[in-house]
Amino acid sequence: MRVETIQAYSPVDLKNSVTKLLADQYQPTLGIVFADPESDFKAIQEVFNATNIDIIGGSTVGEFCNGDIFEKSIVCMLFDWPKDLYKIHFQDNLKVEQPYEKAIETSQIAKSYFDNPSFITLLTYGVNGETIIEGLNVGLKKEVEIYGGMAGGNELQTYVFSNNELVGDYGAAYLILDSDKIEIEGLAVSGWQTLGTPKRITESKENIIYQIDGEPALEIYKRYFGEYHEWTDQDGNLSISNSQYPIQVIRDGVPIIRAPMQVNEEEQSLVMVAPVKEGEEFVFSVSPGFEVIDETLEEFQEFRKEHHDKTPDAVILFSCAARNLSLGPMIEEEVAGLYNLWKKPFIGYFTFGELGRNKNGKFYLYNETCSLVSFRLKK
């Protein structure tokens, strides 16, 4: 199998790079594409439609290619897999009440293709990724291999696309793989530092926390972190940066990061980026120092050692945009370090949420986390 990566700043540059590869006797069948939300997506689609290459893609807030970070660009990973080893499935109109049922429907479609399907999944902002995972698990009656991310964008305007589809609201693009032929393995790591003693969510609904240990959630939050002026935005609305002070919800003994997006002063509630569950235990977190990069790389080094006899053909990284905000220029060291672990074709992007596997083998939706997935064509 041959895997190639492309980084371009326009559809014209992208077309030129694809044309050059085709002239080198390379005929890819599949492309995974991540692009700035202001890109000309129709022109991108035309590049691949003209060359008979299937695609799945999403918008970004920064792109990765072979260890480097780019802005306002297009990155692409091309595979020459046989077309009977994968399928692309696209959904739109995934309103808040529909993702679970649609995920079950997707699982049945996937099962009709492959006995053991796995998924690379890209979602627009607003789709409940946790519900997607639950629906796939229920539909397939087992823990599903599912990696991916929430698309990134400007002012939460995000996109997912395939060859002939482009959706900016409530959309999902699935790359369904035959796990009997293509092995995918991955790990999600955050590295955030805990603060204080465990707390319990005593009242919540979807992604809103109303009470913590029986007290108003915002009151508890202020008790820990103080009355910061930056909580008030330029319009006078009370808000907080989702790159600061996330909580770590404990599931299966492993922390799952949930980032606050807004606060509601009238209700004294916290609005989180992703859902939480009433009754869950958590600890507060603080913005990590630069040592978080070393810790993250060490965990992925252990992951690599565990799979030392299975060198991947390619690697994709889904990393939270808030890590970029928290780590600043040091994020370049993290992305380059992950690439250097394998030095295989490598792309990715900064996300608004990450799907992947924790150390206990469970799959969740995360915030402020790196979710990495590797691919290997079985022989």
N, C-alpha and C positions, 0 to 999 in steps of 0.2 A: 504493500500500500504506500502511496505517496501522498503526503500532506504538504500544502503550501500556504503561506500567509501573505497577505497584501495589506499595506497601509497606504492610503491615498487621501488627498484633500478635496477631491471632486469626482463626480461620476466619470468625467473624461479621463482623469488619471487612473481611475479604477478600470475603465475599459481598456486602456493601454496596457496595464499590468496583466489583465486576463488574456488579452490578445497575445502578449509575449509568451505567456505560459502555454497557450494552445499551440503556438509555433514551435515550442520545445517538445512536441509530441506528448503533451499532457492533456488528458481529457477528464477533468473533474466532473463528478455527478452532483455534488452537494456543496453548498456554501453556507456557512454561519456568518452573519454580517451584523456588526454593531456600528451605528452611525449617529452623528450629532443630530439633534432633533430639527435643526434648520436645514438639513440636507434635502436635496431633491430626490425624494424616495422613488418617484416614478421613473426617473432617469436611472437610478440604481437597479430597479426591477428590470428595466429594458436591457441593461448590460447582461444580466443573467438569462433572461428569456431568449435573447438573441443567440446565446451560446449553449442552450439546452442544459442549464445548470439549475437544479432545484435550490431554493434558498429559504431560510428562516432567519428573521432578524428583529432587532429592537433598537430603540433610541437610547442615548447615553448622556452622561455628564462628564465625559472623559473616557478615552479609549486606551487599551494596552495592546502592544504588539512586540513579541519577543523581548520582553524586559523593559521596554520604554513606554512612557506615558505620553499621550497626545491629547490635544484639545481640538474640537471642531473638525474632526476628521472621520474617515471611514476605515474600519479594519475588517478583515475577512479571513476566514480559514476555509480552505478548499480541500475536499476529500474525493478520492476516486473509488469509493465503496461501490459494490454492485447495488443497483437500485432496489433489489429485493431485500436488502438488509435494513431499510429504513422507510418510514412514511412521514409525511408532514400533514398535520391536522391543524385547522385554524377555526377559531370561534370568535364571535363578537356578540354584542348585546348582553354581556355578562353583568346584569344588574346585581345589586347587593344580595337579593334573595335567590339568585339562580346558580351561582358558581358550583355549589355542592352537587346539584342534580346534573349539571353539565359535565362536571368532572367524572361522575359515575358513567354518563353516556360516553365520554371520551375513553374511559377504561374498557368499555365493551367494544368500542371500535378498535382499540389497540389490541385487545385479545383476539379479535377476528383476524388480525394480521400476523401476530406472533404468540407463541405459547408463553413466552416470558418477556414481555415488553418492559423497557425502561424509558425514561423521559428526560429530555432537555426542554425546559419550559420557560417561556418569556411572557410576562404579563404586563399590561398597562397599569398605571397607578389607579387605585380604586378597586381593583379586583382582589378579593380576599385570598391570598396565596395559601394561607393555612387551611382554608376550606377546600381549596383545590387538592391539596395533599390528602386530606381526610377522605374526599370523595373518590380519589383514585385508589386509596387503600381499601375502602369499602367495596368498590366495584370489582377489584381484583382479589379481594379476600386475603391480602397479604401486605407486608411492608413493601412499598414500591420504591424502586430506585428513581429518585427525581431530583434533578439539579437545575439551577437556573437563577433567574433574577427578575425583579421588577424593573421595567424600563426606566431610564432616567430622562430628564428633560428640563425645560425652563418653565418656572411657575407651575410645576406639576403637570404640564402638558407632555404626555409621553405617547410613544407609538410602538406597535408591533406590526410585522409585515411578513408576507411570503411572496411568491412570484406575482400573484394577482390580487393580493389582499393588502390593505393598509388601514389600520384602525387606530384612532387616537383615544377612544374611551371604551373601557370595559371589554378589552380584547385579550385573547390568549393564543399564542403560537406554540405548538408542540412539535418537537422532533421525536418521533417514536422509533426506538431502536430495537433490533432483535438481539436481546442479551445472550442468546445462545451462540451468536456469531461475533458480536461486538461487546467487549467487556468495558464497562465504565465503572470507575471507582473514584471516590472523592472524600473530602473532609471539610467541615466548617469550623473555623477557629476565630475567636474574638480577641482574647488577651486583655480584656478590661479588668481593672482592679476593683475589688469589692470595698464597700464602706459601710460600717455599722453592723448591727445585728439583723437577723432575718425578720421580715415583716410579712403580713398576710393581706391580700386583697379581699376585703370583706363586702364590697359592693362594686359591681362593674357591669357594663353592657357593651359587648363587642370590643371596641378599642378605647372605651372611656372608663377610667377608674374614678369612682365617686368616693369610696372610703378605703382607708388603710388602717387595719387594727381598730375598726370601729370609729375612726375619726375622719374628718374631711381630708381628702387626699392632698389638696393643695396646701392645707395647713401643715401637714406632716412634711411635705416637700420643702416648704419655706423654713421649717424648723431645722432642716438639715443644711440647706444651701443659702438661706438668707434672702433678703429683699434686694435682688439684683436689678439695677436700673435697666439693664439690657433686656429684661423680660418684657418691657413695653416697646412695641414697634413704632415706626414713624407715624402711624395713624392713631396711636394711643391705645391700641389693643394689647392686652396682656398676652404675651407669648414667650416661648423659650426656644433656644436653639436645640435642634435634635442631635447636635454633635456633643452636647454636654449632659452629664448626669443621667445616663440611661439606667434602667433597672435590669437586674438579672433574674428572670423567672426560673425557678428550679423545676426541671422536668426530667424524669428518669435519672435524677442525680446529677444532671449536667445543666449548667446555666444557659438560658436562651435570652439573648439581649432584646429588650424592648425599649425603643427610644421615645421620649415625649416629643410631641409635635406642637402642641398648644396647651394653654391652660384656660379654664373658664372660671373667672373670678366670681361670677354670680353663683355658680353651682359648686365652687370650690373643688373642681374636678381637674384631672389630667387627661388630655387627649393624646393617645399613643399612636405611633405610626402604624402599628400592627395590632391584631387582637390579643387580648388577655382573657383569662378565665377567673370567674369569681371563686375564691377559696384558694387560689394559688399562692404559694410562698415565694418571696423574692428578697433580694438584697439590693441596696442602692450601689451605684458605681460612680467612679470619678474618671475624668479624662486621663488616660494613661500617659505615663512618660514615654520617652523614646525606647525604653527597655521593652515595651510591648512588641516592638518589631522583632527583637531577638527571641522573645517567647513564642511569637507566632511562627517564625522560621524554624525554631526547634521542634515545635509540634508537627510541622509539615515534614521535617527531616525524619522524625520517627515514623510518620506515615509512609515515607519513601522506603525506609528500611524494612518496614513490614511487607512491602511489595517489591523487594529488591529483584526478584526473579521475573518481574512483569514490567519491563521498561515500556512506558506508554509511547504511542505514536504521536500523541498531541495532548495539549493541556489547555483548559479554559478557566479563567478566574473571574468570579463575580465578587466584587469588593464594594462595600457600602460607600456612598458619597460622603457620609459623615466621617469616615476614617480619613478621607482626604482633608476635610476641614480640621480634624483634630490633630493630625500628624504633620500637616503642612508639607514642606519640601521633603521631609523624611519619608513620605509615602513612596517616593521613588526608590528608596533603598529596599522597602518591603517588596514591591513589585519585581524589581531586578533580582532580589534574593530568591523569590519563588521561581522565576524563570531559570535561574542558574542551578536549581536543584536537579533539573532534568535536561535543560538545554535542548528541548524539543520544540516544535512549532507551538506557539503560545499566543493567545489573544484573550481579551476580556474587556470589561468596562466597569465604571463606577455606577452603582445601582441605587435604587430606592428601596431595596429589600432583597434578601438572598435566600434561595432554597438550597438545602443540602443536608448532609449526613453529619450527626454529631459522633463523638467518640464511642458512644454506646450503640451505634448502628441505627439510630432513629432519625427520621427525616422531618425537618421543620422549616418554617419561615423565620428568618432572622433579621435583625437590624445591626448595623455597626460591626459587621462580621465579614471575614473572607471565606467564601465558599469556592473550593477548587475541585475540578473534575478532570479526570484523565481518561483517554480513550485508547483502546488496544484491539486491533483486529485479530481475533483468535485464529490460530493456524490449524 
